[in-house]
Amino acid sequence: MAREHYLNGKPKGKAQYHLPTFRAQVDARCFPLGYNLEKVQCGLEPNQSFFCDSPVCHINSTQQIQVLACFHTFHSACLPLDESCIICTAPLKSMAKELGQSFNKGLVNQHENEQHEIIVSNDDENSKDLEISSAQEAEKYYNSQEWERKVNEIIATYENIRHPTKPNHHAQIQHSTSQTTSISPGPQMTVLPVQNGNNVISWHFPPTHSQSTLNGRSGSNACTFIALILTKLHLAAPEIPRANQPLSPTWIYRMLQGIEIGNKFYDSFSAGNPGIMFGVKDAAQKVQRSVEITSVGPELPADIARQPVATANLPYHIELASMMHHTASLFIINQKTVAFVSMGQNILLLDSHFHGSSGAYLALAPKSSIWELLRWFKTFNGFQHSMGTVTNHCFIHLSTRNALIAGRQACMQ
């Protein structure tokens, strides 16, 4: 609602809002915290146009959205580990500091405290005593037809709420990228890094570039073959993605070629049955000569949520793989196979699947933050459970070029 202003242009009093549904006129103190930070910093209110309020979000997805108590909304992957609001935290600390200073001054000079302006005003002026004097009367009232009629009347007056239309503040850039129809990994494709929490960085391809959508495809169960090819291509010529830079042309080419070759392997071995699922041992046996796999370990249960027994945790098996030459870990959860590769002091995650508004991706984290990486992996994919199976496998050293040639030749046979 319109506000009166002082001669210096400063608005008088608190901003007032008219709520037609409740037939009431209130100020922002009746709203969640996200609407009550005006005196600290303007422009921090939840943005009705975006699903994610993070100013640095680049995730082009309207899935996995969390609404916090302050009413700011974020992708789960955009939240810090403690899941606190990245917008409200700093203003709240500022308010707490000012209130603390005000209280300390009051201890020294009681009269000074009475004159000092406090950010959070008394809410009593907007409060009214309930006319219900006892718990028995309250129970009787809230079970009466009068209360039911009042609730139904309020619900009936609700109007359609305008929902967000864009995933984030960078939606225009993301949409233009995701609408790319060319599947060639030419210089026109840019895959930007996304910071997830404190130590996890991921690079997401557009939706048209996944095992289920590449080259106009509609669906694919080739993830195990693709994970084997991707780890082979990477181990043949390791390259660590640079954290603050777009994905290199080498990685873009490697990911797309790995998906394409893996899909061709699957098509040739599934005999036209798109519903067949291949485990790691089955897939490795079929492509063993093509990609020169020397050994495949046992398929063991592993958890991406920390368990008291070390051998029950996925990081234990990834660490074992890091101690062997040209060895990686394939992890299957919810019938999806992904690859984890140890690279010095870092862990690389390769995922070729379609994720709604995102295609395939790779993620990077320090070894010391592997549990943060696994929490992000679980949240981003929306897994309801954390138990899967892990299989470590080892390759003969082979150049990337020869690996690609061998893969293509096998697919042509």
GIPERA-V843122 format. One record per backbone hydrogen bond with DSSP energy under -1.0 kcal/mol. CO is the residue of the C=O (numbers start at 1). NH is the residue of the N-H. E is the energy in kcal/mol with one decimal. If there is no record, write none. Layout:
CO,NH,E
CO,NH,E
//
This chain:
4,12,-3.4
6,9,-2.0
10,6,-3.1
17,26,-2.6
19,24,-1.7
24,19,-3.1
26,17,-3.8
27,30,-2.0
28,31,-2.0
32,35,-2.1
33,36,-2.6
37,40,-1.0
37,41,-2.8
47,50,-1.1
49,165,-1.4
49,166,-1.9
54,57,-1.2
59,61,-1.8
64,76,-2.5
66,74,-2.2
68,71,-1.8
70,34,-1.5
72,68,-2.6
73,53,-3.5
74,66,-3.2
75,78,-1.6
76,79,-1.1
80,83,-1.8
85,89,-1.6
88,92,-2.4
89,93,-2.2
90,94,-2.2
91,95,-2.7
92,96,-2.9
93,97,-2.4
94,98,-2.2
95,99,-2.7
96,100,-2.4
97,101,-2.3
98,102,-2.4
99,103,-2.5
100,104,-2.4
101,105,-2.2
102,106,-1.8
103,107,-1.6
104,108,-1.3
105,109,-2.8
109,113,-1.6
110,114,-1.1
111,115,-1.2
112,116,-1.4
123,126,-1.3
124,127,-1.7
134,138,-2.2
135,139,-2.5
136,140,-2.0
137,141,-2.6
138,142,-2.8
141,144,-1.8
144,148,-1.8
145,149,-2.8
146,150,-2.0
147,151,-2.5
148,152,-2.5
149,153,-2.0
150,154,-2.0
151,155,-2.6
152,156,-2.1
155,158,-1.3
166,51,-2.4
167,52,-1.6
168,171,-1.5
170,174,-2.4
171,175,-3.1
172,176,-1.8
173,177,-1.6
174,178,-2.8
175,179,-1.4
177,180,-1.7
184,186,-1.5
186,189,-1.7
191,247,-3.0
194,202,-2.2
196,200,-1.3
200,196,-3.6
201,364,-3.2
202,194,-2.4
203,362,-1.6
205,359,-3.3
206,209,-2.4
209,360,-2.3
210,214,-2.4
212,219,-2.2
213,216,-1.4
214,217,-1.3
222,226,-2.7
223,227,-2.6
224,228,-1.9
225,229,-2.3
226,230,-3.1
227,231,-2.2
228,232,-1.9
229,233,-2.8
230,234,-2.2
231,235,-2.8
232,236,-1.8
242,245,-1.7
248,252,-2.3
249,253,-2.7
250,254,-2.5
251,255,-2.8
252,256,-2.2
253,257,-2.6
254,258,-2.3
255,259,-2.1
256,260,-2.4
257,261,-2.8
258,262,-2.3
259,263,-2.4
260,264,-1.8
261,265,-2.4
262,266,-2.3
263,267,-2.6
264,268,-2.0
265,269,-1.7
266,270,-2.0
270,273,-1.8
273,276,-1.4
279,283,-2.6
280,284,-2.9
281,285,-2.1
282,286,-1.6
283,287,-1.6
287,291,-2.6
288,292,-1.0
288,293,-1.3
292,396,-2.5
295,394,-2.5
300,390,-2.9
302,388,-3.0
303,314,-2.5
309,312,-1.7
310,313,-1.8
312,303,-1.9
314,318,-2.0
315,319,-2.3
316,320,-1.8
317,321,-2.1
318,322,-1.7
321,324,-1.6
326,395,-2.4
328,393,-2.2
329,340,-3.0
330,391,-2.2
331,338,-2.4
332,389,-2.1
333,336,-1.4
336,333,-2.3
338,331,-2.6
339,350,-2.6
340,329,-2.5
341,348,-3.0
343,346,-1.9
345,367,-2.6
346,343,-3.3
347,365,-1.7
348,341,-2.6
349,363,-2.2
350,339,-2.2
351,361,-2.8
352,211,-2.9
358,355,-3.4
360,205,-3.2
361,351,-2.5
362,203,-2.7
363,349,-2.8
364,201,-2.5
365,347,-3.1
366,369,-1.8
367,370,-1.6
369,373,-2.1
370,374,-2.3
371,375,-2.2
372,376,-2.2
373,377,-2.6
374,378,-2.4
375,379,-2.4
376,380,-3.3
377,381,-1.7
378,383,-1.8
386,304,-2.2
388,302,-2.5
389,332,-2.8
390,300,-2.6
391,330,-2.6
392,297,-3.4
393,328,-2.1
394,294,-2.0
394,295,-1.3
399,403,-2.4
400,404,-2.4
401,405,-2.3
402,406,-2.7
403,407,-2.2
404,408,-2.5
405,409,-2.6
406,410,-2.0
407,411,-1.8
408,412,-1.4
//
